[in-house]
Amino acid sequence: MGKCKNHPDRETGYKCFKHDYFLCEECLHCSDPEIYCKFRSSCIIFFMAEKGGKTLDKKEIVQNQNP
């Protein structure tokens, strides 16, 4: 858990490992969707951005967090 880089008053578990910052649900957006990232296969932020901000179900989250 950490604080959202855009909303420091909000605790969140969504962390971008490439840039080492946290984002809350409102701010979930991959900063580099077209650039290769070695963390992409397990990055919940990338997958949330790919789905257009739609919430992933638990099965998708577990699959994405285990590279």
ABEGO torsion letter per residue (X at the ends): XBBBAABAABBBABBBAAAGBBBBAAABBBABAABBBAAAAABAAAAAAAAGGBBBBAAAAAAAABX
